[in-house]
Amino acid sequence: MKNLLKPSRLALAVAAIALPLTATANQSLNAAGYASTIGGVINEGSVHSSSFNPAGNNLLVNKTDKFRFGYLSNLGGYVEIGESDDLDKKVDGLVDDMDAVDNFTAQDINYLKSRYGDLGNNEAAYYEAIANRANTEIIADLEKGGQLRAGGQLQVPLTPFLIRSNSARGTFSINAAASMQMKGAFLSGPLGVKTTFKTNNNQDLGSLDIDLVKAAGAYKDIETIVDGSDTTANKIAAIKAKLLASGILTEQNKTVIEDLQKNPTKLNSIDTNKTESTITTDSGLDIKAAVVTHLGFGYGTNLTNWLELNDKHGQLEAGVRLNIYNVEAGRNFVSLQAEANDNNEDSDTSDKLTEDFLDNTTTTTGVGLDLGFLWHSDNYQAGITFYNLNEPSFDYPDLNTYLSKTDGTLTALQGLEAAGKTKVADSVTLTRHAVIEGAYYTDNRNWMIQGAYTLGTATNFVGDEFQNLHLSAGYYPKTAWIPGLRAGYSKNMKGSELSKIHAGATFFGIMHLDLAVATNKSSFDGDEIPRYAAISLGFEEKF
């Protein structure tokens, strides 16, 4: 039997690598300035707080001023990798196993015996053992480790811009920013074996596709039937029923088998030297990216004054914000099977990750509505913000139009869609969610502890899920000559479930530098690295 088309080391390496400042309030966007450290809390130290609860606008402009704004404002970025426990070594081991079964020399057989036990000199048995190990161990690890996220945010200079209006009895905000979010995800499909039968004159007799997980599940039951005391006819009927129930006897497989049974001359003419077997899978890399232009118009007012309420114990603020999002979304999918079947030694996998990526885009404009309330007193504040009340939706390109139908790439993605892993024509919805916030501070507000928590599940523009808990504390001096210091901890209860440590400092009252790093780590080539890192640099007017 001739074994063809094992996955190339390059294709699996790409899977293992791609495979290698999220916001804390409105998780749809990247957090700006030191808001990435303190969380989605109104804090007079940063004008970027207006990007969160619009009810806090009044508190961010000094009572003696009419305006407040950012200077060069803010630039930030982040990168995140998936969970990996020496995934590169596992992939290398898989490739070495497939090399050994392909060559199948005496030395290779001894190597395979050390890995899988003595299966005799049976190539097919080792092929099945390799596929079963990949299905049960490596594929699951690839899906966990096969995550790469990155992004950046650039705030338009002078924004956010806050304008206090006595006639409107409130403070308006204008916010403008551009951001990019990217996600590469390895989507796993089970490994199978495809065997193509040919005659000695090269006539194609069809192919059998066997899902090895289903086959392994049916094997023990069939063995029990064979060893039973029933009649042969009943055994055959029972075996056929088991195969049908397991899904192994697909319509294609049944057609090929029945054709060979009805035509004994075809069956007798099969040339085993020309019979070809290859491992099959729908697995691949799904790459998404979104370039987002965001324009926000907010208004915050003091309800206590409007309603002429007693302010002895505190005051109530309310606010609303209209967000206009222009999203250019791009997407591509690289099939691991197509790469494995590529006989070109100079495989262009890396090129395919971005091939026509900028051309395969869809632009959508959507509007989101946020609503917030904030109660504040001498030493504390508490609030809630409702984001994306109308749940705007944005489209990704329909990959039915772009993916190749000849190399199996589209078929692989359709298989993953049938398995519930993804969609060929996808979109993302910014889900409705709320964020509660609270803070306690000294009379002069030099010292402050803060917290925020997401109620519900939020999404960003590449479909990541968030439910964040954020806690922080900081020292905020009134003089520009003493640096302001802050530190925080956050954890995402959904999606990646990462925990992060945040730290930042403000210099000369106007320059903010903030860093974040995950406490979770992944291991590659014997080294451990944090799964997440972020940096943010901003300049803004001092309060």
C-alpha positions in Angstrom: 0.0 0.0 0.0 1.3 3.4 -0.9 0.9 6.1 1.7 0.6 9.7 0.4 0.4 13.2 1.5 1.2 13.4 5.2 0.8 16.9 6.7 4.0 18.8 6.0 6.0 20.0 9.0 5.5 23.5 7.8 1.7 23.2 7.8 1.7 21.8 11.4 4.2 24.3 12.5 1.9 27.1 11.4 -0.9 25.4 13.4 1.4 25.3 16.4 2.4 29.0 16.1 -0.9 30.6 15.3 -1.7 28.2 17.4 0.8 29.9 19.7 -5.4 46.0 26.0 -8.7 44.3 26.1 -11.2 46.8 27.4 -12.5 46.5 30.9 -15.9 48.3 30.4 -17.1 48.4 26.9 -15.2 45.3 25.9 -16.0 45.9 22.2 -13.2 48.4 22.1 -9.6 48.5 23.4 -9.2 50.5 26.7 -7.4 53.7 26.3 -4.9 55.4 28.7 -4.7 54.3 32.2 -8.3 53.2 32.0 -6.7 49.9 31.0 -5.2 49.7 34.6 -8.0 51.1 36.7 -10.8 49.4 34.8 -14.2 50.8 33.6 -14.5 53.3 36.5 -15.1 57.1 36.3 -11.8 58.7 37.5 -11.2 62.4 37.3 -7.5 61.7 36.6 -8.2 60.7 33.0 -10.4 62.2 30.4 -10.6 58.7 28.9 -13.1 57.8 31.7 -15.7 59.5 29.5 -15.4 56.5 27.1 -17.0 54.4 29.8 -20.0 55.6 31.9 -21.4 58.7 30.1 -23.0 59.7 33.4 -19.6 60.7 34.7 -19.0 63.5 32.1 -19.8 66.3 34.6 -17.3 64.9 37.1 -14.5 65.0 34.5 -14.5 68.8 33.9 -13.4 71.2 36.6 -16.2 73.3 37.8 -14.3 76.4 36.9 -13.6 75.2 33.3 -15.6 74.9 30.2 -13.5 72.3 28.4 -11.2 69.3 28.9 -9.5 67.3 26.3 -6.7 64.9 25.4 -3.4 66.2 23.9 -1.7 63.7 21.7 -4.1 61.4 23.5 -3.4 57.7 23.4 -1.6 54.9 21.6 -1.8 51.3 22.8 -1.5 47.7 21.8 -1.8 44.1 23.0 -0.9 40.5 22.0 -2.3 37.2 23.4 -1.4 33.6 22.7 -3.3 30.4 23.4 -2.8 27.9 26.2 0.1 25.6 25.3 2.0 22.9 27.2 5.0 22.2 24.9 2.7 21.9 22.0 5.6 22.3 19.5 7.2 19.1 20.8 3.9 17.2 20.5 3.5 18.4 16.9 7.1 17.5 16.1 6.4 14.0 17.5 3.4 13.6 15.3 5.3 14.6 12.2 8.1 12.2 13.1 5.6 9.4 13.6 4.1 10.1 10.1 7.5 10.2 8.6 8.3 6.8 10.1 5.1 5.1 8.9 5.6 6.7 5.4 9.2 5.3 5.1 8.5 2.1 7.2 12.1 0.8 7.3 13.2 -1.6 10.0 14.5 1.3 12.0 11.2 3.1 11.6 9.2 0.1 12.7 11.3 -0.2 15.9 10.6 3.5 16.5 6.9 3.1 16.0 6.8 0.1 18.4 8.4 2.2 21.1 5.6 4.8 20.6 2.6 2.6 20.0 3.5 -0.9 20.9 4.0 -3.9 18.6 1.4 -3.8 15.9 3.3 -6.1 13.6 4.6 -4.9 10.2 1.2 -3.4 9.4 1.4 0.2 8.1 -2.4 0.6 8.2 -2.5 -0.3 11.9 0.2 2.3 12.7 -1.6 4.9 10.6 -4.7 4.3 12.6 -2.8 4.4 15.9 -1.3 7.8 14.9 -4.6 9.2 13.9 -6.3 8.0 17.1 -3.5 9.6 19.2 -3.8 12.8 17.2 -7.6 12.8 17.7 -7.6 12.2 21.4 -4.5 14.2 22.4 -2.9 16.5 19.9 -5.9 18.0 18.1 -7.5 19.1 21.4 -4.2 20.7 22.5 -3.9 22.4 19.1 -7.3 24.0 19.5 -6.4 25.3 23.0 -2.9 26.5 21.9 -3.9 27.5 18.5 -5.1 31.0 19.4 -3.4 34.3 18.5 -4.9 37.7 19.2 -3.5 41.1 18.7 -4.7 44.6 18.4 -4.0 48.3 18.8 -5.8 51.5 19.4 -5.1 55.1 18.3 -7.0 58.0 19.8 -7.5 61.0 17.6 -5.5 64.0 19.1 -7.6 66.3 21.3 -10.1 63.6 22.0 -12.0 62.8 24.1 -13.2 66.4 24.1 -15.5 67.5 26.9 -17.6 70.6 26.8 -19.6 71.9 29.8 -22.8 73.7 28.8 -24.7 75.7 31.4 -27.6 76.2 29.1 -27.9 72.4 28.4 -27.3 71.8 32.1 -24.7 69.1 31.4 -21.5 68.1 29.7 -21.1 66.9 26.2 -18.3 64.5 25.0 -16.8 63.8 21.6 -14.6 60.8 21.2 -12.9 59.6 18.0 -10.5 56.7 17.7 -9.3 54.0 15.3 -8.5 50.4 16.4 -7.6 47.1 15.0 -8.5 43.7 16.4 -7.2 40.4 14.9 -7.7 36.8 15.9 -6.2 33.6 14.5 -7.8 30.4 15.7 -7.0 26.8 14.9 -10.2 24.9 14.5 -10.0 21.2 14.9 -11.8 18.5 12.9 -11.3 14.8 13.6 -8.6 12.9 11.7 -9.7 10.1 9.3 -8.2 7.8 6.7 -9.2 8.1 3.0 -8.3 5.1 0.8 -8.6 5.3 -2.9 -8.8 2.0 -4.9 -7.3 1.7 -8.4 -7.0 -1.1 -11.0 -3.8 -2.2 -12.6 -4.8 0.0 -15.6 -5.2 3.0 -13.4 -9.0 3.0 -13.3 -10.4 4.8 -10.3 -12.8 2.6 -8.3 -13.7 5.2 -5.7 -12.7 6.1 -2.2 -13.6 5.2 1.3 -13.5 7.9 4.0 -13.3 6.4 7.5 -13.7 8.6 10.6 -11.3 7.0 13.0 -13.1 8.1 16.1 -16.3 6.5 14.9 -14.4 3.4 13.8 -12.7 3.1 17.1 -16.0 3.5 18.9 -17.6 0.7 16.8 -14.7 -1.7 17.0 -15.3 -3.1 20.4 -19.0 -3.6 19.8 -18.3 -5.4 16.5 -15.7 -7.6 18.3 -18.3 -8.5 20.9 -20.8 -9.4 18.1 -18.2 -11.6 16.3 -17.3 -13.5 19.5 -20.9 -14.1 20.3 -22.8 -17.3 19.9 -25.4 -16.0 17.5 -25.8 -17.3 13.9 -23.6 -16.0 11.2 -26.5 -14.3 9.4 -27.6 -12.6 12.6 -24.0 -11.5 13.3 -23.7 -9.9 9.8 -27.0 -8.1 10.3 -25.9 -6.9 13.7 -22.5 -5.7 12.4 -24.2 -3.8 9.5 -26.7 -2.2 11.9 -23.7 -1.1 14.2 -21.8 0.4 11.2 -24.9 2.3 10.1 -25.5 3.6 13.6 -21.9 4.7 14.0 -22.0 6.8 10.9 -19.1 4.9 9.2 -21.3 3.7 6.4 -21.9 7.1 4.8 -23.7 7.2 1.5 -20.4 7.6 -0.3 -18.9 4.6 1.5 -22.0 2.5 0.9 -22.0 3.3 -2.8 -18.4 2.3 -3.2 -18.7 -0.9 -1.3 -21.9 -2.0 -3.0 -20.4 -1.2 -6.4 -17.4 -3.5 -5.7 -19.7 -6.2 -4.4 -21.9 -6.1 -7.5 -18.9 -6.1 -9.8 -16.5 -8.9 -8.8 -14.3 -8.1 -11.8 -13.6 -4.7 -10.4 -12.9 -6.2 -7.0 -10.5 -8.7 -8.5 -8.7 -6.1 -10.5 -7.7 -3.9 -7.6 -3.9 -3.2 -7.7 -2.8 -2.9 -4.0 0.4 -1.2 -5.1 -1.7 1.6 -6.5 -4.0 1.9 -3.6 -3.5 5.2 -2.0 -4.2 6.1 1.7 -3.9 9.5 3.3 -4.9 11.0 6.6 -7.8 13.5 6.2 -9.1 16.3 8.4 -11.2 19.5 8.2 -8.8 21.2 10.6 -7.5 24.6 9.7 -6.7 28.2 10.6 -9.5 30.7 10.7 -8.1 34.3 10.5 -10.3 37.3 11.3 -9.4 41.0 11.5 -11.4 44.1 12.0 -10.4 47.8 11.5 -12.8 49.9 13.5 -13.4 53.6 13.3 -15.3 54.8 16.3 -17.1 58.1 16.8 -18.9 58.7 20.0 -21.2 61.6 21.1 -22.2 61.6 24.8 -24.1 63.8 27.2 -24.1 63.6 31.0 -26.2 65.6 33.4 -27.0 65.9 37.1 -30.4 64.4 37.8 -30.4 65.6 41.4 -30.4 69.2 40.1 -33.0 68.5 37.4 -35.4 66.9 39.8 -34.5 69.3 42.7 -33.6 66.4 45.0 -32.0 66.7 48.4 -28.2 66.3 47.9 -27.3 65.8 51.6 -26.2 62.2 51.0 -25.0 62.4 47.5 -26.0 63.2 43.9 -27.2 61.2 40.9 -25.8 61.6 37.5 -27.2 60.2 34.2 -25.8 60.0 30.7 -26.3 58.7 27.3 -23.9 58.1 24.4 -24.4 57.4 20.7 -21.6 55.3 19.1 -21.0 55.2 15.4 -18.9 52.3 14.2 -17.4 51.8 10.8 -16.0 48.3 10.6 -13.9 46.9 7.7 -13.8 43.2 8.4 -11.5 40.7 6.7 -11.3 36.9 6.9 -9.4 34.0 5.5 -9.2 30.2 6.1 -6.2 27.9 5.5 -7.0 24.2 5.4 -4.5 21.9 7.0 -5.6 19.2 4.6 -5.0 21.3 1.6 -1.5 22.2 2.9 -0.8 18.6 3.5 -1.8 17.7 0.0 0.4 20.4 -1.5 3.3 18.6 -3.2 5.2 21.9 -3.5 8.2 21.7 -1.2 8.3 25.5 -1.0 4.8 25.6 0.5 3.4 29.1 0.7 1.3 28.6 3.8 2.5 31.9 5.3 1.4 33.7 2.1 -2.0 32.1 2.2 -2.6 33.4 5.6 -2.7 36.9 4.1 -3.3 36.1 0.5 -6.0 38.5 -0.8 -6.8 39.3 2.8 -7.2 43.0 2.2 -9.4 42.3 -0.8 -11.7 39.9 1.0 -13.3 42.5 3.2 -16.8 43.7 4.0 -17.5 47.2 5.4 -20.4 47.8 7.7 -21.6 50.9 9.5 -23.5 50.4 12.7 -24.8 52.5 15.6 -24.7 51.5 19.3 -26.5 53.2 22.2 -25.1 53.3 25.8 -26.9 54.5 28.9 -25.4 55.1 32.4 -26.2 56.2 35.9 -23.7 57.3 38.7 -24.3 58.0 42.3 -21.5 59.9 44.0 -20.9 61.3 47.5 -18.0 62.7 49.5 -16.0 59.5 49.7 -17.6 57.0 47.4 -19.3 56.5 44.1 -21.3 53.7 42.4 -22.7 53.3 39.0 -24.0 51.1 36.2 -23.6 51.4 32.4 -25.7 49.6 29.8 -23.7 49.0 26.6 -25.0 48.2 23.1 -28.6 48.4 24.1 -29.6 47.9 20.4 -27.0 45.2 19.8 -25.5 46.4 16.4 -24.3 43.6 14.1 -21.4 43.6 11.6 -20.7 41.2 8.7 -17.6 39.3 7.7 -17.0 38.3 4.0 -18.9 35.2 2.8 -16.1 32.7 2.3 -18.3 30.7 -0.2 -17.2 33.4 -2.6 -13.5 33.4 -1.9 -12.3 29.9 -0.9 -11.0 27.4 -3.3 -13.4 24.6 -4.2 -10.8 22.5 -6.0 -8.3 21.9 -3.2 -10.9 21.1 -0.5 -10.5 24.3 1.5 -14.2 25.3 1.2 -15.2 21.7 1.9 -13.1 21.7 5.1 -14.7 24.9 6.3 -18.1 23.6 5.6 -17.3 20.5 7.6 -16.3 22.7 10.5 -19.6 24.6 10.2 -21.5 21.3 10.3 -19.7 20.4 13.5 -20.7 23.8 15.0 -17.2 25.2 15.1 -17.7 28.2 12.9 -19.7 29.6 10.0 -18.8 30.0 6.3 -20.7 33.3 6.2 -20.1 34.9 9.6 -21.0 38.1 11.4 -20.5 39.5 14.9 -23.0 41.1 17.2 -22.0 43.5 20.0 -24.0 41.9 22.7 -26.0 43.9 25.2 -24.3 43.9 28.6 -23.9 46.1 31.7 -20.9 47.1 33.8 -21.3 47.9 37.5 -18.6 50.1 39.0 -17.6 51.4 42.5 -14.9 53.5 44.1 -13.9 54.6 47.5 -11.6 57.6 48.0 -10.1 60.0 50.6 -11.5 63.5 51.0 -8.9 65.0 48.7 -9.2 62.0 46.3 -5.4 61.4 46.4 -6.0 57.8 47.3 -8.6 55.6 45.7 -9.7 52.0 45.4 -11.9 51.0 42.5 -13.7 48.0 41.0 -15.8 47.0 38.1 -17.7 43.9 37.0 -19.4 42.9 33.8 -23.0 41.6 34.0 -23.7 39.3 31.2 -21.4 38.5 28.3 -19.8 41.1 26.1 -18.2 40.6 22.6 -15.7 42.4 20.5 -15.4 42.8 16.8 -13.7 39.4 16.2 -16.2 37.5 18.4 -14.2 37.1 21.6 -16.3 36.9 24.8 -15.7 38.8 28.0 -17.0 39.0 31.5 -14.4 40.9 33.4 -13.7 41.5 37.0 -11.4 44.4 37.6 -9.9 45.7 40.9 -7.4 48.5 41.3 -5.9 51.0 43.7 -3.9 54.2 43.1 -2.3 57.3 44.3 -3.3 60.5 42.4 -1.3 63.5 43.6 -2.6 67.0 42.8 0.9 68.3 42.0 2.5 67.5 38.7 5.9 67.0 40.2 5.0 63.8 42.1 4.3 60.8 39.8 0.9 59.2 40.1 0.9 55.4 40.7 -1.7 52.8 40.1 -2.0 49.0 40.0 -4.7 46.6 39.2 -5.9 43.0 38.7 -8.4 41.7 36.2 -9.8 38.4 35.2 -12.0 37.4 32.3 -14.6 34.9 33.5 -15.4 33.9 29.9 -13.5 33.1 26.7 -9.8 33.0 27.4 -10.3 33.1 31.2 -7.0 35.0 31.6 -5.9 36.8 34.7 -3.8 39.9 34.4 -1.7 42.2 36.5 -1.8 45.9 35.5 0.5 48.8 36.6 0.9 52.4 35.5 2.3 55.8 36.3 1.6 59.4 35.4 4.5 61.7 34.9 4.4 65.6 35.1 0.6 65.3 35.4 0.1 64.7 31.7 1.9 61.6 30.5 0.5 58.1 31.2 2.4 54.9 30.8 0.5 51.6 31.5 1.6 48.0 31.2 -0.2 44.7 31.6 0.8 41.1 31.7 -1.0 37.8 32.2 -0.3 35.6 35.1 -1.1 32.6 32.9 1.8 31.2 30.9 2.4 28.9 27.9 5.5 26.8 27.2 7.3 26.6 23.9 10.6 24.9 23.3 11.1 24.5 27.0 10.5 28.2 27.8 7.5 29.7 29.5 6.1 33.1 28.4 3.1 35.1 29.6 0.0 34.5 27.4 -0.8 38.2 27.3 1.0 41.6 27.3 -0.1 45.1 26.6 1.3 48.7 26.7 -0.4 52.1 26.5 1.1 55.6 26.3 -1.0 58.7 26.4 -0.9 62.5 26.9 -3.8 64.5 28.2 -4.7 67.7 30.0 -4.3 67.5 33.8 -7.6 67.9 35.7 
